[in-house]
Amino acid sequence: MLWPNQQGTWVIIATLAVGFILDSLPVPPWLGSFKPDFLALVLMYWCMALPQRVGVITGWVLGLLVDAAQGVLLGQHALVYSIWAFCAVKAHRQVRLFPLWQQALTMLLFLLMGRLLLSWMNGIMGYSSGDGWFFVPAVTGALFWPIVLIALRDLRRHYRIE
């Protein structure tokens, strides 16, 4: 869990806040189907970079914030974000050694798993998940992964966050 007295905690919180804000920004309806989950990408980066500081509890709290912000069933995104965090923490040693394109494919699998879980939960509640466009944000998220990785890695190195 993030502790205020540790070096760079404010940078981690700020980047997570930026991811949350990017997810909350309104976009035109035609672009909404392509918008990746920036908060999930930032969360998974920090889980892989600093698994001893950012993990499942952070994912759970962020998911609850997303649930509250979107006005959906409380715990829906909390479950998905905590699973994403768990997968990132468990796989961080392997994924960090992968070349960038394999990391992006791994993120695609993680994001698809989360989208599938959200679709399943929506189906149980009687909501339609829409058509195949429901899974497009996972693909765009995987395409954005190299940008997020490089930007946050440079930020982490600049502020010497360990």
LOSEVO-918363 format. One record per residue: residue number from 1; chain; x, y, z of N, C-alpha, C in turn. Coordinates in Angstrom, 2 decimals. Layout:
     k   c       n.X       n.Y       n.Z      ca.X      ca.Y      ca.Z       c.X       c.Y       c.Z
   NUM   A         X         Y         Z         X         Y         Z         X         Y         Z
...
//
This chain:
     k   c       n.X       n.Y       n.Z      ca.X      ca.Y      ca.Z       c.X       c.Y       c.Z
     1   A      0.84     -1.18      0.00      0.00      0.00      0.00      0.89      1.24      0.00
     2   A      0.37      2.31     -0.55      1.12      3.55     -0.64      1.18      4.25      0.71
     3   A      2.38      4.58      1.15      2.55      5.29      2.41      3.07      6.69      2.11
     4   A      2.49      7.72      2.72      2.85      9.10      2.41      4.30      9.46      2.64
     5   A      4.98      8.79      3.57      6.36      9.17      3.87      7.39      8.50      2.97
     6   A      6.98      7.63      2.08      7.93      6.99      1.18      8.22      7.90     -0.01
     7   A      9.44      7.82     -0.50      9.87      8.66     -1.60      9.04      8.38     -2.86
     8   A      8.54      9.44     -3.46      7.83      9.33     -4.72      6.37      8.94     -4.64
     9   A      5.84      8.83     -3.43      4.43      8.45     -3.30      3.53      9.45     -4.01
    10   A      3.86     10.72     -3.90      3.04     11.74     -4.54      3.06     11.59     -6.06
    11   A      4.18     11.12     -6.63      4.25     10.92     -8.08      3.33      9.77     -8.49
    12   A      3.35      8.70     -7.71      2.48      7.55     -8.01      1.02      7.96     -7.93
    13   A      0.67      8.67     -6.86     -0.72      9.12     -6.69     -1.11     10.08     -7.80
    14   A     -0.21     10.98     -8.18     -0.50     11.94     -9.25     -0.73     11.25    -10.59
    15   A      0.09     10.23    -10.89     -0.10      9.54    -12.17     -1.39      8.72    -12.17
    16   A     -1.73      8.14    -11.03     -3.01      7.43    -10.93     -4.17      8.41    -11.08
    17   A     -4.03      9.60    -10.51     -5.07     10.63    -10.64     -5.21     11.08    -12.09
    18   A     -4.09     11.22    -12.78     -4.15     11.59    -14.20     -4.85     10.50    -15.01
    19   A     -4.55      9.23    -14.71     -5.24      8.13    -15.38     -6.74      8.17    -15.11
    20   A     -7.12      8.45    -13.87     -8.54      8.55    -13.50     -9.21      9.70    -14.25
    21   A     -8.53     10.84    -14.33     -9.07     12.01    -15.04     -9.21     11.72    -16.53
    22   A     -8.20     11.08    -17.12     -8.28     10.74    -18.55     -9.46      9.80    -18.83
    23   A     -9.72      8.88    -17.90    -10.88      7.99    -18.06    -12.19      8.73    -17.89
    24   A    -12.19      9.80    -17.11    -13.42     10.53    -16.81    -13.75     11.60    -17.84
    25   A    -12.78     11.96    -18.67    -13.02     13.01    -19.66    -14.11     12.58    -20.66
    26   A    -15.03     13.50    -20.95    -16.05     13.16    -21.95    -15.43     13.15    -23.36
    27   A    -15.87     12.20    -24.14    -15.42     12.10    -25.53    -16.64     11.95    -26.41
    28   A    -16.52     12.27    -27.69    -17.65     12.06    -28.60    -18.06     10.59    -28.63
    29   A    -19.33     10.33    -28.86    -19.81      8.94    -28.84    -19.03      8.01    -29.78
    30   A    -18.64      8.49    -30.95    -17.93      7.63    -31.89    -16.53      7.30    -31.38
    31   A    -15.95      8.15    -30.54    -14.62      7.91    -30.01    -14.66      7.10    -28.71
    32   A    -15.80      7.08    -28.04    -15.93      6.38    -26.77    -15.64      4.90    -26.87
    33   A    -15.93      4.31    -28.01    -15.68      2.87    -28.19    -14.20      2.54    -28.29
    34   A    -13.39      3.55    -28.59    -11.96      3.33    -28.79    -11.12      3.77    -27.60
    35   A    -11.74      4.39    -26.62    -11.00      4.97    -25.49    -10.48      3.88    -24.57
    36   A     -9.15      3.80    -24.41     -8.59      2.77    -23.52     -8.80      3.13    -22.06
    37   A     -8.60      2.17    -21.19     -8.70      2.38    -19.75     -7.33      2.81    -19.25
    38   A     -7.11      4.13    -19.24     -5.81      4.67    -18.86     -5.47      4.35    -17.40
    39   A     -6.46      4.40    -16.53     -6.22      4.11    -15.12     -5.71      2.67    -14.95
    40   A     -6.29      1.75    -15.69     -5.83      0.36    -15.62     -4.39      0.23    -16.09
    41   A     -4.03      0.93    -17.15     -2.66      0.87    -17.66     -1.68      1.44    -16.65
    42   A     -2.03      2.58    -16.04     -1.15      3.19    -15.04     -1.04      2.27    -13.82
    43   A     -2.17      1.72    -13.38     -2.16      0.81    -12.24     -1.26     -0.40    -12.53
    44   A     -1.42     -1.01    -13.69     -0.62     -2.19    -14.00      0.86     -1.85    -14.14
    45   A      1.17     -0.64    -14.63      2.58     -0.25    -14.68      3.17     -0.21    -13.27
    46   A      2.50      0.50    -12.36      3.04      0.63    -11.01      3.07     -0.72    -10.29
    47   A      2.11     -1.58    -10.57      2.13     -2.92     -9.96      3.33     -3.73    -10.43
    48   A      3.72     -3.54    -11.67      4.88     -4.27    -12.19      6.19     -3.60    -11.81
    49   A      6.20     -2.28    -11.73      7.43     -1.57    -11.40      7.73     -1.63     -9.91
    50   A      6.69     -1.48     -9.08      6.87     -1.45     -7.63      5.83     -2.34     -6.95
    51   A      5.93     -3.66     -7.13      4.91     -4.54     -6.58      4.85     -4.54     -5.06
    52   A      5.90     -4.10     -4.41      5.89     -4.04     -2.96      5.13     -2.82     -2.44
    53   A      4.84     -1.85     -3.33      4.15     -0.62     -2.91      2.75     -0.48     -3.49
    54   A      2.55     -0.99     -4.69      1.25     -0.85     -5.36      0.77     -2.25     -5.69
    55   A     -0.44     -2.59     -5.25     -0.92     -3.94     -5.45     -2.42     -4.04     -5.47
    56   A     -2.92     -5.16     -4.96     -4.33     -5.49     -5.04     -5.20     -4.49     -4.27
    57   A     -4.74     -4.07     -3.10     -5.54     -3.12     -2.31     -5.67     -1.80     -3.05
    58   A     -4.59     -1.34     -3.66     -4.65     -0.12     -4.47     -5.64     -0.30     -5.62
    59   A     -5.59     -1.45     -6.28     -6.53     -1.74     -7.36     -7.96     -1.74     -6.88
    60   A     -8.20     -2.31     -5.72     -9.55     -2.36     -5.16    -10.08     -0.96     -4.88
    61   A     -9.25     -0.12     -4.26     -9.67      1.25     -3.94     -9.93      2.04     -5.22
    62   A     -9.06      1.92     -6.19     -9.27      2.62     -7.46    -10.54      2.14     -8.15
    63   A    -10.79      0.84     -8.11    -12.00      0.30     -8.70    -13.25      0.83     -8.03
    64   A    -13.22      0.96     -6.71    -14.37      1.54     -6.00    -14.59      2.99     -6.40
    65   A    -13.48      3.74     -6.61    -13.61      5.13     -7.08    -14.24      5.18     -8.47
    66   A    -13.83      4.27     -9.34    -14.40      4.22    -10.69    -15.89      3.85    -10.61
    67   A    -16.23      2.89     -9.76    -17.64      2.52     -9.58    -18.46      3.72     -9.13
    68   A    -17.95      4.45     -8.16    -18.67      5.62     -7.64    -18.78      6.71     -8.70
    69   A    -17.71      6.93     -9.46    -17.71      7.97    -10.48    -18.65      7.64    -11.63
    70   A    -18.75      6.36    -11.99    -19.59      5.96    -13.11    -21.02      5.64    -12.70
    71   A    -21.25      5.51    -11.41    -22.59      5.22    -10.93    -23.06      3.82    -11.26
    72   A    -22.14      2.88    -11.28    -22.49      1.49    -11.57    -22.51      0.70    -10.26
    73   A    -22.84     -0.57    -10.37    -22.88     -1.45     -9.21    -21.56     -1.37     -8.44
    74   A    -21.64     -1.04     -7.15    -20.45     -0.89     -6.33    -19.73     -2.22     -6.20
    75   A    -18.48     -2.24     -6.60    -17.67     -3.45     -6.53    -17.39     -4.06     -7.88
    76   A    -18.11     -3.64     -8.90    -17.94     -4.20    -10.24    -16.53     -3.92    -10.77
    77   A    -16.15     -2.66    -10.82    -14.81     -2.31    -11.29    -13.76     -2.63    -10.23
    78   A    -14.16     -2.58     -8.96    -13.22     -2.91     -7.89    -12.70     -4.34     -8.06
    79   A    -13.57     -5.25     -8.41    -13.15     -6.63     -8.64    -12.20     -6.72     -9.82
    80   A    -12.55     -6.06    -10.91    -11.72     -6.13    -12.12    -10.36     -5.48    -11.89
    81   A    -10.34     -4.32    -11.26     -9.06     -3.64    -11.02     -8.18     -4.43    -10.06
    82   A     -8.78     -5.06     -9.06     -7.97     -5.85     -8.15     -7.43     -7.10     -8.84
    83   A     -8.19     -7.68     -9.77     -7.68     -8.82    -10.54     -6.56     -8.37    -11.47
    84   A     -6.73     -7.21    -12.11     -5.65     -6.67    -12.95     -4.39     -6.46    -12.12
    85   A     -4.55     -5.87    -10.94     -3.39     -5.62    -10.08     -2.74     -6.95     -9.67
    86   A     -3.56     -7.92     -9.32     -3.03     -9.23     -8.92     -2.23     -9.86    -10.06
    87   A     -2.79     -9.84    -11.26     -2.09    -10.43    -12.43     -0.78     -9.70    -12.70
    88   A     -0.80     -8.37    -12.60      0.42     -7.59    -12.86      1.49     -7.88    -11.81
    89   A      1.08     -7.97    -10.55      2.05     -8.26     -9.49      2.62     -9.67     -9.65
    90   A      1.76    -10.63     -9.95      2.23    -12.02    -10.08      3.14    -12.21    -11.29
    91   A      2.89    -11.46    -12.35      3.66    -11.66    -13.59      4.76    -10.63    -13.79
    92   A      4.99     -9.76    -12.81      5.91     -8.65    -13.04      7.34     -9.09    -13.38
    93   A      7.82    -10.16    -12.80      9.19    -10.59    -13.09      9.35    -11.06    -14.53
    94   A      8.34    -11.77    -15.03      8.41    -12.27    -16.40      8.15    -11.15    -17.42
    95   A      7.09    -10.38    -17.17      6.67     -9.38    -18.16      7.73     -8.29    -18.34
    96   A      8.41     -7.93    -17.26      9.43     -6.88    -17.36     10.60     -7.30    -18.25
    97   A     10.80     -8.59    -18.42     11.89     -9.08    -19.28     11.48     -9.17    -20.75
    98   A     10.18     -9.12    -21.02      9.69     -9.23    -22.39     10.07     -7.99    -23.20
    99   A     10.24     -8.17    -24.53     10.34     -6.99    -25.38      9.01     -6.23    -25.36
   100   A      9.04     -4.99    -25.79      7.88     -4.11    -25.69      6.64     -4.68    -26.38
   101   A      6.81     -5.30    -27.53      5.64     -5.83    -28.25      5.01     -7.00    -27.49
   102   A      5.82     -7.81    -26.81      5.25     -8.91    -26.02      4.58     -8.39    -24.75
   103   A      5.12     -7.32    -24.20      4.46     -6.69    -23.06      3.09     -6.17    -23.48
   104   A      3.02     -5.57    -24.66      1.74     -5.05    -25.17      0.74     -6.20    -25.37
   105   A      1.21     -7.32    -25.87      0.32     -8.48    -26.02     -0.15     -9.02    -24.67
   106   A      0.74     -9.00    -23.69      0.35     -9.42    -22.34     -0.70     -8.48    -21.78
   107   A     -0.50     -7.17    -21.99     -1.52     -6.20    -21.53     -2.84     -6.43    -22.25
   108   A     -2.77     -6.78    -23.53     -3.99     -7.09    -24.27     -4.74     -8.24    -23.61
   109   A     -4.03     -9.29    -23.23     -4.67    -10.42    -22.57     -5.28    -10.02    -21.23
   110   A     -4.54     -9.24    -20.43     -5.06     -8.78    -19.14     -6.31     -7.92    -19.34
   111   A     -6.22     -6.96    -20.28     -7.34     -6.05    -20.52     -8.56     -6.79    -21.09
   112   A     -8.33     -7.74    -21.98     -9.44     -8.55    -22.52    -10.11     -9.36    -21.41
   113   A     -9.30     -9.91    -20.51     -9.86    -10.67    -19.40    -10.75     -9.77    -18.54
   114   A    -10.30     -8.56    -18.27    -11.10     -7.63    -17.47    -12.38     -7.22    -18.19
   115   A    -12.28     -6.94    -19.47    -13.46     -6.55    -20.24    -14.46     -7.71    -20.30
   116   A    -13.95     -8.92    -20.44    -14.82    -10.09    -20.47    -15.54    -10.25    -19.13
   117   A    -14.83    -10.03    -18.04    -15.43    -10.11    -16.72    -16.50     -9.04    -16.53
   118   A    -16.22     -7.82    -16.99    -17.23     -6.75    -16.92    -18.45     -7.09    -17.76
   119   A    -18.21     -7.65    -18.94    -19.32     -8.06    -19.81    -20.16     -9.14    -19.15
   120   A    -19.51    -10.09    -18.52    -20.21    -11.17    -17.82    -21.05    -10.61    -16.68
   121   A    -20.46     -9.70    -15.89    -21.21     -9.11    -14.78    -22.40     -8.29    -15.27
   122   A    -22.21     -7.56    -16.37    -23.33     -6.80    -16.94    -24.43     -7.75    -17.41
   123   A    -24.05     -8.88    -18.00    -25.02     -9.86    -18.44    -25.81    -10.45    -17.28
   124   A    -25.13    -10.72    -16.18    -25.81    -11.26    -15.00    -26.83    -10.25    -14.46
   125   A    -26.47     -8.96    -14.53    -27.38     -7.92    -14.03    -28.48     -7.58    -15.03
   126   A    -28.44     -8.17    -16.21    -29.47     -7.95    -17.20    -29.21     -6.79    -18.14
   127   A    -27.99     -6.26    -18.12    -27.63     -5.17    -19.04    -26.95     -5.75    -20.26
   128   A    -27.16     -5.10    -21.36    -26.51     -5.53    -22.59    -25.09     -4.98    -22.62
   129   A    -24.15     -5.80    -23.01    -22.77     -5.35    -23.14    -22.52     -4.72    -24.50
   130   A    -23.53     -4.64    -25.30    -23.37     -4.09    -26.63    -22.89     -5.14    -27.60
   131   A    -22.24     -4.68    -28.62    -21.74     -5.60    -29.64    -20.24     -5.84    -29.43
   132   A    -19.55     -6.19    -30.46    -18.12     -6.48    -30.37    -17.27     -5.28    -30.03
   133   A    -17.84     -4.07    -30.12    -17.10     -2.86    -29.79    -16.74     -2.80    -28.31
   134   A    -17.39     -3.62    -27.50    -17.13     -3.62    -26.06    -15.68     -3.99    -25.76
   135   A    -15.05     -4.76    -26.63    -13.69     -5.23    -26.39    -12.62     -4.38    -27.07
   136   A    -13.02     -3.38    -27.85    -12.05     -2.53    -28.56    -11.15     -1.75    -27.60
   137   A    -11.64     -1.25    -26.45    -10.73     -0.55    -25.53     -9.55     -1.40    -25.07
   138   A     -9.71     -2.70    -25.03     -8.58     -3.57    -24.66     -7.49     -3.50    -25.74
   139   A     -7.90     -3.48    -26.99     -6.94     -3.40    -28.09     -6.24     -2.04    -28.10
   140   A     -7.02     -0.96    -27.94     -6.40      0.36    -27.92     -5.52      0.54    -26.68
   141   A     -5.91     -0.08    -25.58     -5.08     -0.05    -24.37     -3.73     -0.72    -24.62
   142   A     -3.75     -1.86    -25.30     -2.50     -2.54    -25.63     -1.64     -1.70    -26.56
   143   A     -2.28     -0.96    -27.47     -1.54     -0.08    -28.38     -0.93      1.11    -27.63
   144   A     -1.61      1.57    -26.58     -1.10      2.68    -25.77     -0.06      2.23    -24.74
   145   A      0.03      0.93    -24.48      0.93      0.45    -23.44      2.37      0.93    -23.61
   146   A      2.97      0.86    -24.81      4.36      1.32    -24.93      4.54      2.79    -24.53
   147   A      3.55      3.63    -24.85      3.63      5.05    -24.51      3.55      5.21    -22.99
   148   A      2.60      4.53    -22.37      2.44      4.61    -20.92      3.69      4.08    -20.23
   149   A      4.19      2.95    -20.69      5.38      2.34    -20.08      6.58      3.28    -20.14
   150   A      6.86      3.82    -21.30      8.04      4.68    -21.46      7.89      5.96    -20.66
   151   A      6.70      6.56    -20.70      6.48      7.82    -19.96      6.62      7.61    -18.46
   152   A      5.99      6.57    -17.93      6.05      6.35    -16.49      7.42      5.84    -16.05
   153   A      8.09      5.07    -16.88      9.44      4.61    -16.54     10.40      5.79    -16.45
   154   A     10.28      6.72    -17.41     11.14      7.90    -17.38     10.83      8.77    -16.16
   155   A      9.55      8.88    -15.82      9.15      9.64    -14.64      9.69      8.98    -13.37
   156   A      9.60      7.68    -13.29     10.10      6.94    -12.13     11.61      7.11    -11.99
   157   A     12.31      7.06    -13.10     13.77      7.23    -13.05     14.15      8.67    -12.69
   158   A     13.40      9.63    -13.22     13.70     11.02    -12.93     13.56     11.34    -11.45
   159   A     12.50     10.82    -10.82     12.27     11.07     -9.40     12.90     10.00     -8.49
   160   A     13.60      9.04     -9.09     14.27      7.97     -8.35     13.33      7.25     -7.37
   161   A     12.22      6.80     -7.90     11.23      6.13     -7.07     11.56      4.65     -7.02
   162   A     11.69      4.13     -5.81     11.99      2.71     -5.63     11.09      2.11     -4.60
//
